[in-house]
């Protein structure tokens, strides 16, 4: 079994539908445009070339809680295909992203997480996302904006 984490090529974006339902995600087109513009860097976790998980880094999320130019970057779309969860893949992706962000020269990382997503909250806290920048709700429900200093 060969596992890799690789940058996503824009022309392979459609393969992310193996991980999540692109047709049901209203932001899928926006994310594609951000990939093409270079604002969104997506990294794909593959097992034998099959798309299993992804994590994205967004340079400008249009929200100063999430992004500050050249200082704070936003971790977006941390997701692992349902049948592969609880195997440490999310930890591998997050470890990869943290190292990538260090190499890019950023000193802070942020992430948004639904309050009722206990497994994701546990993972992010374990990796040092312990500073709460926002505790509230929007039209999709209650969530936290968390930050990690690097």
Secondary structure by P-SEA (a helix, b strand, c coil): cccbbbbbbcccccccccccccccccaaaaaaaaaaaccbbbbbbbcccccccbbbbbcccccccccccccbbbbccccccccccccaaaaaaaaaaaaaaaaacccbbbbbbbccaaaaaaaaaaacccccccccccccccccbbbbcc
